């Protein structure tokens, strides 16, 4: 009941808080909460303490709230969150246990799924995993919660770098409930972290009675990243056959077919996707439509149907897509031989922020560099670089323009400056190493640079391509073939095809070389590296 005294105390608390004395404010509010036992006042006092950036004060208030209402989900959750903010992980076991026990049964699974994110800022990840495992001992014994609980523990172990422990947790979670999605999702994380045994857990889940299409779609995406495109197609076909109204599968399938230049199948999949979105409606549907239109515009441009491509681009209205649309429009103008119109298309894109302005500059410079105006590109970028000498993107792009101008020493100086500024700049290491290898100079140094880039980005097929190329230049043909074959499997690309084909050719595997070059030509008939390779070797694939 609100008395005059209580009303006065609440006003005093709020005025103190607003007038620059937050500590007095939350303490007045806490006194009122303790006297009345009102949870709303405890919540307000805790919020005041948190907003005043008083960690100890927030913890005092949250604990007073929990002592007054030991079964309150919010009281226990606030105490848990404050302890984690203070990095007092060892003290979180009790409030975590109490929070889970107080939650309605239907909410426990989602709470367990959120725990890894909640503990992600803990400085000692191993301690966090141990504390959570102890706190979840009852959940691990409950068949309804065990799969989600083991998954939370597994993700925390993975955050601590314990892949073996995380895999064990995923296995125990799947043993507890083979139809649960959580262990399969953890297994996908482990597969992405190069844990070879994790994929079998995903496949086991997909054999259950009703696997969720979202999990199977995530598996298909991982397969695409791994370059296992045939397997990815099989998973997408299974989803669309079993759940034909699951729109996202059609979009991914359409994008995959488009990547492989199977334009008829891509258009069919995207038509199905767009038909489903028309039934769905809403803002999300509008964004999805624009993603499909962008892919269809690229397909139309590839076929030379420029009016249709332009018409599709005209329909894209998603905020944030303006520069992408302008870049695609510029590519169409270039194919028609209108470079100045292409530049105008880039410049016409709105720039609502300094970031947009910078991206437009980089897009225009790339357009110039790749279409015979490398010197103009270099001058434009170098002028900006003088204003912002530590801008990493400007340094890299200026180096690429210098290389196109035939100034390898300038390119090398810029890339070395970038590596000095950013020691993990694997793109700069790769570019410099590839340039040295391609010119056949300082090959041991080139290999060392590229190997370091591989360590920093082990899943990048283009860096693997560089490594294969330097091995070839060093005369290690068998090793070059192995590396390039794997790179091409992971990422079918015309430039990788050019290199792999040449390695096969010099080893006398002429038919295999021709087959690889034909596939590269199908993927991108305009690729300069492929065209120059075939011209230099005097080969018609």
C-alpha positions as CSV (number, residue, x, y, z in Angstrom):
1,X,0.0,0.0,0.0
2,X,1.4,3.4,-1.0
3,X,1.5,5.7,2.1
4,X,2.5,9.3,2.1
5,X,5.8,8.4,3.7
6,X,6.5,5.8,1.0
7,X,5.6,8.2,-1.8
8,X,8.0,10.7,-0.3
9,X,10.8,8.2,-0.1
10,X,10.3,7.1,-3.7
11,X,10.3,10.7,-4.9
12,X,13.4,11.4,-2.9
13,X,15.1,8.3,-4.4
14,X,14.2,9.3,-7.9
15,X,15.2,13.0,-7.5
16,X,18.5,12.0,-5.9
17,X,19.2,9.6,-8.7
18,X,18.4,12.2,-11.4
19,X,20.3,15.0,-9.7
20,X,23.7,13.4,-9.7
21,X,23.6,11.4,-6.5
22,X,22.8,7.9,-7.8
23,X,24.2,6.1,-4.7
24,X,21.8,7.9,-2.4
25,X,19.1,7.3,-5.0
26,X,19.4,3.5,-5.1
27,X,19.9,3.3,-1.3
28,X,16.6,5.2,-0.6
29,X,14.9,2.9,-3.1
30,X,16.5,-0.2,-1.4
31,X,15.2,1.0,2.0
32,X,11.7,1.3,0.7
33,X,11.9,-2.1,-1.0
34,X,13.1,-3.8,2.2
35,X,10.4,-2.2,4.3
36,X,7.6,-3.1,1.8
37,X,9.0,-6.3,0.3
38,X,7.8,-5.0,-3.1
39,X,9.6,-6.8,-5.9
40,X,9.1,-3.8,-8.3
41,X,11.0,-1.6,-5.9
42,X,13.8,-4.1,-5.6
43,X,14.0,-4.2,-9.3
44,X,14.1,-0.4,-9.6
45,X,16.8,-0.2,-6.9
46,X,18.9,-2.8,-8.7
47,X,18.5,-1.0,-12.0
48,X,19.5,2.3,-10.4
49,X,22.7,0.7,-8.9
50,X,23.6,-0.8,-12.2
51,X,23.1,2.5,-14.1
52,X,25.2,4.3,-11.5
53,X,28.0,1.9,-12.4
54,X,28.3,0.8,-8.8
55,X,29.1,-2.9,-9.1
56,X,29.3,-3.7,-5.4
57,X,26.2,-1.6,-4.8
58,X,24.3,-3.5,-7.5
59,X,25.4,-6.8,-6.0
60,X,24.2,-5.7,-2.5
61,X,20.8,-4.7,-3.8
62,X,20.4,-7.9,-5.9
63,X,21.3,-10.0,-2.9
64,X,18.9,-8.2,-0.6
65,X,16.2,-8.8,-3.3
66,X,17.0,-12.5,-3.5
67,X,17.0,-12.8,0.4
68,X,13.6,-11.3,0.5
69,X,12.3,-13.4,-2.4
70,X,14.5,-16.5,-2.6
71,X,12.2,-18.1,-5.3
72,X,12.1,-15.1,-7.5
73,X,13.5,-15.8,-11.0
74,X,14.3,-12.1,-11.6
75,X,16.1,-11.7,-8.2
76,X,18.4,-14.7,-8.8
77,X,19.0,-13.7,-12.5
78,X,20.0,-10.2,-11.5
79,X,22.4,-11.5,-8.9
80,X,23.9,-13.9,-11.5
81,X,24.3,-11.1,-14.1
82,X,25.9,-8.7,-11.6
83,X,28.4,-11.3,-10.4
84,X,29.3,-12.1,-14.0
85,X,29.7,-8.3,-14.8
86,X,32.1,-8.2,-11.8
87,X,33.9,-11.3,-13.0
88,X,33.2,-13.1,-9.8
89,X,32.5,-16.4,-11.6
90,X,33.2,-18.7,-8.7
91,X,30.2,-17.1,-6.8
92,X,27.7,-17.7,-9.6
93,X,26.9,-21.3,-8.9
94,X,24.2,-20.7,-6.3
95,X,22.3,-18.0,-8.2
96,X,22.6,-20.0,-11.4
97,X,21.2,-23.1,-9.7
98,X,18.4,-21.1,-8.1
99,X,17.5,-19.3,-11.3
100,X,17.2,-22.6,-13.2
101,X,15.1,-24.2,-10.4
102,X,12.8,-21.2,-10.3
103,X,12.1,-20.9,-14.0
104,X,9.0,-22.5,-15.5
105,X,9.8,-25.8,-17.1
106,X,9.0,-24.4,-20.6
107,X,11.6,-21.7,-20.2
108,X,14.5,-23.8,-18.9
109,X,15.8,-25.0,-22.3
110,X,16.1,-21.5,-23.7
111,X,17.9,-20.4,-20.5
112,X,20.4,-23.2,-20.8
113,X,21.0,-22.3,-24.4
114,X,21.8,-18.7,-23.4
115,X,24.3,-19.6,-20.7
116,X,27.5,-19.7,-22.9
117,X,26.8,-16.2,-24.1
118,X,26.1,-15.1,-20.5
119,X,29.5,-16.4,-19.4
120,X,31.4,-15.4,-22.5
121,X,33.1,-12.5,-20.9
122,X,34.5,-14.5,-18.0
123,X,38.3,-14.1,-17.9
124,X,38.9,-17.7,-16.8
125,X,36.9,-19.8,-19.4
126,X,37.9,-23.1,-17.7
127,X,36.6,-21.9,-14.4
128,X,33.4,-20.8,-16.0
129,X,32.9,-24.3,-17.5
130,X,33.5,-26.0,-14.2
131,X,31.2,-23.7,-12.3
132,X,28.4,-24.2,-14.8
133,X,28.8,-27.9,-14.8
134,X,28.5,-28.1,-11.0
135,X,25.5,-25.8,-11.1
136,X,23.7,-28.0,-13.7
137,X,24.1,-31.3,-11.9
138,X,20.4,-31.7,-11.4
139,X,19.6,-30.6,-14.9
140,X,22.0,-33.3,-16.2
141,X,19.9,-35.9,-14.4
142,X,16.7,-34.7,-15.9
143,X,15.8,-36.3,-19.3
144,X,13.9,-33.2,-20.3
145,X,17.0,-30.9,-19.7
146,X,20.0,-33.1,-20.1
147,X,20.6,-32.5,-23.8
148,X,20.5,-28.7,-23.5
149,X,22.5,-28.8,-20.3
150,X,25.3,-30.9,-21.8
151,X,25.3,-28.6,-24.8
152,X,25.7,-25.5,-22.6
153,X,28.7,-27.2,-20.8
154,X,30.1,-28.3,-24.2
155,X,30.0,-24.7,-25.6
156,X,31.7,-23.4,-22.4
157,X,34.4,-26.0,-22.8
158,X,34.8,-25.0,-26.4
159,X,35.2,-21.3,-25.3
160,X,38.0,-22.6,-23.0
161,X,39.7,-24.3,-25.9
162,X,38.8,-27.8,-24.8
163,X,37.5,-29.4,-28.1
164,X,37.9,-32.9,-26.7
165,X,35.7,-32.0,-23.7
166,X,33.2,-30.2,-25.9
167,X,32.9,-33.3,-28.1
168,X,32.4,-35.5,-25.1
169,X,29.6,-33.1,-23.9
170,X,27.9,-33.1,-27.3
171,X,28.0,-36.9,-27.3
172,X,26.5,-37.2,-23.8
173,X,23.8,-34.7,-24.8
174,X,22.9,-36.7,-27.9
175,X,22.9,-39.9,-25.9
176,X,20.5,-38.3,-23.4
177,X,18.1,-37.3,-26.3
178,X,18.9,-38.3,-29.9
179,X,16.2,-36.1,-31.2
180,X,17.4,-32.9,-29.4
181,X,18.8,-30.2,-31.7
182,X,21.2,-28.6,-29.2
183,X,23.9,-31.3,-29.3
184,X,23.8,-31.3,-33.1
185,X,24.3,-27.5,-33.2
186,X,27.3,-27.9,-30.9
187,X,28.6,-30.6,-33.1
188,X,28.4,-28.1,-36.1
189,X,30.4,-25.6,-34.1
190,X,33.0,-28.3,-33.5
191,X,33.1,-29.3,-37.1
192,X,33.7,-25.7,-38.1
193,X,36.6,-25.8,-35.5
194,X,38.1,-28.8,-37.4
195,X,37.0,-31.5,-35.0
196,X,36.8,-34.5,-37.4
197,X,34.5,-36.7,-35.2
198,X,31.8,-34.0,-34.8
199,X,30.1,-34.5,-38.2
200,X,28.9,-37.9,-37.3
201,X,26.8,-36.5,-34.4
202,X,25.2,-34.1,-36.9
203,X,24.4,-36.9,-39.3
204,X,23.0,-39.0,-36.4
205,X,20.6,-36.2,-35.5
206,X,19.5,-35.9,-39.1
207,X,18.5,-39.5,-39.0
208,X,16.0,-38.9,-36.2
209,X,12.3,-38.9,-36.9
210,X,11.8,-35.1,-37.3
211,X,15.1,-33.2,-37.6
212,X,14.6,-29.5,-37.7
213,X,15.2,-28.0,-41.1
214,X,17.2,-25.1,-39.5
215,X,19.8,-27.6,-38.3
216,X,20.0,-29.3,-41.7
217,X,20.3,-26.0,-43.4
218,X,23.2,-25.0,-41.0
219,X,24.8,-28.4,-42.0
220,X,24.4,-27.6,-45.7
221,X,26.1,-24.2,-45.1
222,X,29.0,-25.9,-43.4
223,X,29.3,-28.3,-46.3
224,X,29.4,-25.4,-48.7
225,X,32.2,-23.8,-46.7
226,X,34.1,-27.1,-46.8
227,X,33.7,-27.2,-50.6
228,X,31.6,-30.4,-50.4
229,X,29.0,-29.1,-52.8
230,X,27.6,-32.4,-53.9
231,X,26.9,-33.3,-50.2
232,X,25.4,-29.8,-49.7
233,X,23.0,-30.3,-52.6
234,X,21.9,-33.6,-51.1
235,X,21.0,-32.0,-47.8
236,X,19.2,-29.1,-49.5
237,X,17.2,-31.5,-51.6
238,X,16.3,-33.5,-48.5
239,X,15.0,-30.3,-46.8
240,X,13.0,-29.1,-49.8
241,X,11.5,-32.6,-50.3
242,X,10.5,-33.0,-46.6
243,X,9.7,-29.3,-45.9
244,X,8.9,-27.6,-49.2
245,X,7.6,-24.5,-47.4
246,X,10.9,-23.9,-45.6
247,X,11.9,-20.9,-47.7
248,X,15.5,-20.4,-46.6
249,X,16.5,-23.8,-48.1
250,X,15.3,-22.7,-51.6
251,X,17.4,-19.5,-51.2
252,X,20.6,-21.3,-50.3
253,X,20.0,-23.8,-53.0
254,X,19.5,-21.1,-55.6
255,X,22.6,-19.3,-54.5
256,X,24.6,-22.6,-54.7
257,X,23.4,-23.3,-58.2
258,X,24.2,-19.8,-59.2
259,X,27.7,-20.1,-57.8
260,X,28.1,-23.2,-59.9
261,X,26.8,-21.5,-63.0
262,X,23.7,-23.8,-63.2
263,X,21.5,-20.9,-64.0
264,X,18.3,-22.8,-64.9
265,X,18.3,-24.7,-61.6
266,X,19.2,-21.5,-59.7
267,X,16.2,-19.6,-61.2
268,X,13.9,-22.4,-60.4
269,X,14.9,-22.5,-56.7
270,X,14.8,-18.8,-56.4
271,X,11.3,-18.7,-58.0
272,X,10.1,-21.2,-55.3
273,X,11.7,-19.0,-52.6
274,X,10.1,-15.8,-53.9
275,X,6.7,-17.5,-54.2
276,X,6.9,-18.6,-50.5
277,X,7.8,-15.1,-49.4
278,X,4.9,-13.5,-51.3
279,X,2.6,-15.7,-49.1
280,X,4.5,-14.7,-46.0
281,X,4.7,-10.9,-46.4
282,X,6.3,-8.5,-44.0
283,X,9.6,-6.7,-43.7
284,X,11.7,-9.9,-43.6
285,X,10.0,-11.1,-46.7
286,X,10.9,-7.8,-48.5
287,X,14.6,-8.2,-47.5
288,X,14.5,-11.8,-48.7
289,X,13.0,-10.8,-52.0
290,X,15.8,-8.4,-52.5
291,X,18.5,-11.1,-51.8
292,X,16.9,-13.3,-54.5
293,X,16.6,-10.4,-57.0
294,X,20.3,-9.6,-56.5
295,X,21.2,-13.2,-57.5
296,X,18.8,-13.2,-60.4
297,X,20.3,-9.9,-61.6
298,X,23.7,-11.4,-61.6
299,X,22.5,-14.4,-63.6
300,X,20.8,-12.1,-66.1
301,X,23.9,-10.0,-66.5
302,X,26.0,-13.2,-67.0
303,X,23.8,-14.2,-69.8
304,X,24.0,-10.7,-71.4
305,X,20.4,-9.9,-70.6
306,X,21.3,-6.4,-69.3
307,X,17.8,-4.8,-69.4
308,X,16.4,-7.6,-67.2
309,X,19.4,-7.3,-64.8
310,X,18.9,-3.6,-64.5
311,X,15.2,-4.0,-64.0
312,X,15.8,-6.5,-61.1
313,X,18.3,-4.1,-59.5
314,X,15.8,-1.3,-59.8
315,X,13.4,-3.3,-57.5
316,X,15.9,-3.7,-54.7
317,X,15.0,-1.2,-51.9
318,X,16.5,-2.8,-48.8
319,X,18.4,-0.2,-46.7
320,X,22.1,-0.9,-46.8
321,X,22.1,-2.5,-50.2
322,X,22.5,0.7,-52.2
323,X,26.3,0.3,-52.7
324,X,25.9,-3.4,-53.6
325,X,23.3,-2.5,-56.2
326,X,25.5,0.3,-57.5
327,X,28.5,-2.0,-57.8
328,X,26.4,-4.6,-59.7
329,X,25.1,-1.9,-62.0
330,X,28.6,-0.7,-62.6
331,X,29.7,-4.2,-63.5
332,X,26.9,-4.3,-66.1
333,X,28.0,-1.0,-67.6
334,X,31.6,-2.3,-67.8
335,X,30.5,-5.4,-69.7
336,X,28.8,-3.1,-72.2
337,X,32.0,-1.2,-72.6
338,X,30.9,2.0,-70.7
339,X,33.5,2.4,-68.0
340,X,32.6,6.1,-67.4
341,X,29.0,5.2,-66.9
342,X,30.1,2.5,-64.5
343,X,32.0,5.0,-62.4
344,X,29.0,7.3,-62.5
345,X,26.8,4.5,-61.1
346,X,29.2,4.1,-58.1
347,X,29.3,7.8,-57.5
348,X,25.5,8.0,-57.6
349,X,25.1,5.6,-54.7
350,X,24.0,7.5,-51.5
351,X,26.6,8.0,-48.8
352,X,24.9,8.5,-45.5
353,X,27.9,8.0,-43.4
354,X,31.7,8.4,-43.6
355,X,31.9,4.6,-43.9
356,X,29.7,4.8,-47.1
357,X,31.9,7.5,-48.6
358,X,35.0,5.4,-48.0
359,X,33.4,2.2,-49.4
360,X,32.4,4.1,-52.5
361,X,36.0,5.4,-52.9
362,X,37.4,1.8,-52.6
363,X,34.7,0.5,-55.1
364,X,35.6,3.2,-57.7
365,X,39.3,2.5,-57.3
366,X,38.8,-1.2,-57.8
367,X,36.7,-0.6,-60.9
368,X,39.5,1.6,-62.3
369,X,42.2,-0.8,-61.3
370,X,40.5,-3.8,-63.0
371,X,39.7,-2.0,-66.2
372,X,42.9,-0.5,-67.5
373,X,43.1,2.6,-65.4
374,X,45.4,1.4,-62.6
375,X,47.4,4.7,-62.5
376,X,44.2,6.7,-62.0
377,X,43.2,4.3,-59.2
378,X,46.6,4.6,-57.6
379,X,46.6,8.4,-57.7
380,X,43.1,8.5,-56.1
381,X,44.0,6.1,-53.3
382,X,47.4,7.6,-52.7
383,X,45.8,11.0,-52.2
384,X,43.5,9.6,-49.5
385,X,46.3,7.6,-48.0
386,X,48.3,10.8,-47.4
387,X,45.3,12.0,-45.3
388,X,44.9,8.7,-43.4
389,X,48.3,7.0,-43.5
390,X,47.3,4.2,-41.1
391,X,44.1,3.2,-42.9
392,X,44.6,-0.6,-43.5
393,X,42.1,-0.9,-46.4
394,X,43.6,2.2,-48.2
395,X,47.1,0.8,-47.8
396,X,46.1,-2.6,-49.2
397,X,44.2,-1.3,-52.1
398,X,46.9,1.3,-53.0
399,X,49.4,-1.6,-53.0
400,X,47.1,-3.6,-55.4
401,X,46.9,-0.6,-57.8
402,X,50.7,-0.1,-57.6
403,X,51.1,-3.8,-58.7
404,X,48.8,-3.3,-61.6
405,X,50.9,-0.3,-62.7
406,X,54.0,-2.5,-62.8
407,X,55.5,-1.1,-59.6
408,X,56.3,-4.2,-57.5
409,X,58.7,-2.4,-55.2
410,X,56.0,0.2,-54.3
411,X,53.5,-2.6,-53.7
412,X,55.9,-4.4,-51.5
413,X,56.7,-1.3,-49.4
414,X,53.0,-0.7,-48.8
415,X,52.2,-4.3,-47.9
416,X,55.2,-4.4,-45.5
417,X,53.9,-1.2,-43.9
418,X,50.5,-2.8,-43.5
419,X,52.0,-6.0,-41.9
420,X,54.0,-3.7,-39.5
421,X,50.8,-1.9,-38.5
422,X,48.8,-5.1,-38.3
423,X,50.9,-8.3,-37.7
424,X,48.0,-10.6,-38.4
425,X,47.2,-9.0,-41.8
426,X,47.1,-12.3,-43.6
427,X,45.7,-10.7,-46.8
428,X,48.8,-8.6,-47.1
429,X,51.1,-11.6,-46.4
430,X,49.3,-13.6,-49.0
431,X,49.4,-10.8,-51.6
432,X,53.1,-10.2,-51.1
433,X,54.0,-13.9,-51.1
434,X,51.9,-14.6,-54.2
435,X,53.5,-11.6,-56.0
436,X,57.0,-12.9,-55.3
437,X,56.0,-16.4,-56.3
438,X,54.4,-15.3,-59.5
439,X,57.5,-13.4,-60.5
440,X,59.7,-16.3,-59.4
441,X,61.8,-14.2,-57.0
442,X,62.8,-14.9,-53.3
443,X,60.7,-18.0,-53.3
444,X,61.7,-19.2,-49.8
445,X,60.5,-15.8,-48.4
446,X,57.3,-16.1,-50.5
447,X,56.6,-19.5,-49.0
448,X,57.2,-18.3,-45.5
449,X,54.8,-15.3,-45.9
450,X,52.1,-17.5,-47.4
451,X,52.5,-20.2,-44.8
452,X,52.0,-17.6,-42.1
453,X,48.9,-16.4,-43.9
454,X,47.6,-20.0,-44.0
455,X,48.1,-20.3,-40.2
456,X,46.1,-17.1,-39.7
457,X,43.3,-18.1,-42.2
458,X,43.5,-21.9,-42.6
459,X,40.1,-22.2,-44.4
460,X,40.8,-19.6,-47.1
461,X,41.0,-21.4,-50.4
462,X,42.6,-18.5,-52.2
463,X,45.5,-18.5,-49.7
464,X,45.8,-22.3,-50.2
465,X,46.0,-21.5,-53.9
466,X,48.9,-19.2,-53.3
467,X,50.7,-21.9,-51.3
468,X,50.2,-24.4,-54.0
469,X,51.5,-21.9,-56.6
470,X,54.7,-21.2,-54.6
471,X,55.2,-24.9,-54.2
472,X,54.9,-25.2,-58.0
473,X,57.4,-22.4,-58.5
474,X,59.8,-24.2,-56.1
475,X,59.5,-27.4,-58.3
476,X,57.5,-29.4,-55.7
477,X,54.9,-30.5,-58.3
478,X,53.3,-33.3,-56.4
479,X,52.8,-31.1,-53.3
480,X,51.5,-28.3,-55.5
481,X,49.0,-30.6,-57.1
482,X,47.8,-31.9,-53.7
483,X,47.3,-28.4,-52.3
484,X,45.7,-26.9,-55.4
485,X,43.3,-29.9,-55.8
486,X,42.1,-29.4,-52.3
487,X,41.7,-25.6,-52.8
488,X,39.7,-26.2,-56.0
489,X,37.5,-28.8,-54.2
490,X,36.8,-26.3,-51.5
491,X,36.3,-23.3,-53.7
492,X,35.7,-24.0,-57.4
493,X,37.2,-20.8,-59.0
494,X,38.6,-20.0,-62.4
495,X,41.9,-18.6,-61.0
496,X,42.5,-21.7,-58.9
497,X,41.6,-23.8,-62.0
498,X,44.2,-21.9,-64.0
499,X,47.0,-22.8,-61.5
500,X,45.9,-26.4,-60.9
501,X,45.6,-27.0,-64.7
502,X,49.1,-25.7,-65.3
503,X,50.5,-28.0,-62.5
504,X,48.8,-31.0,-64.1
505,X,49.9,-29.9,-67.6
506,X,53.6,-29.8,-66.8
507,X,53.3,-33.3,-65.2
508,X,52.0,-34.7,-68.4
509,X,48.4,-35.0,-67.1
510,X,47.1,-33.2,-70.1
511,X,43.5,-34.5,-70.2
512,X,43.0,-33.8,-66.5
513,X,44.4,-30.3,-67.1
514,X,42.1,-29.6,-70.0
515,X,39.1,-30.8,-67.9
516,X,40.0,-28.5,-65.0
517,X,40.5,-25.6,-67.4
518,X,37.2,-26.3,-69.0
519,X,35.5,-26.1,-65.6
520,X,37.3,-22.9,-64.8
521,X,36.2,-21.4,-68.2
522,X,32.6,-22.5,-67.4
523,X,32.8,-20.8,-64.0
524,X,34.3,-17.5,-65.3
525,X,35.2,-17.2,-69.0
526,X,36.5,-13.7,-68.5
527,X,39.1,-14.5,-65.8
528,X,42.4,-12.9,-66.7
529,X,44.7,-15.5,-65.1
530,X,43.0,-18.3,-66.9
531,X,43.1,-16.6,-70.2
532,X,46.7,-15.6,-69.8
533,X,47.7,-19.2,-68.7
534,X,46.0,-20.8,-71.8
535,X,47.6,-18.2,-74.1
536,X,51.1,-18.7,-72.6
537,X,50.9,-22.5,-72.8
538,X,49.2,-22.2,-76.3
539,X,46.4,-24.5,-75.2
540,X,42.7,-24.6,-76.2
541,X,40.8,-26.5,-73.4
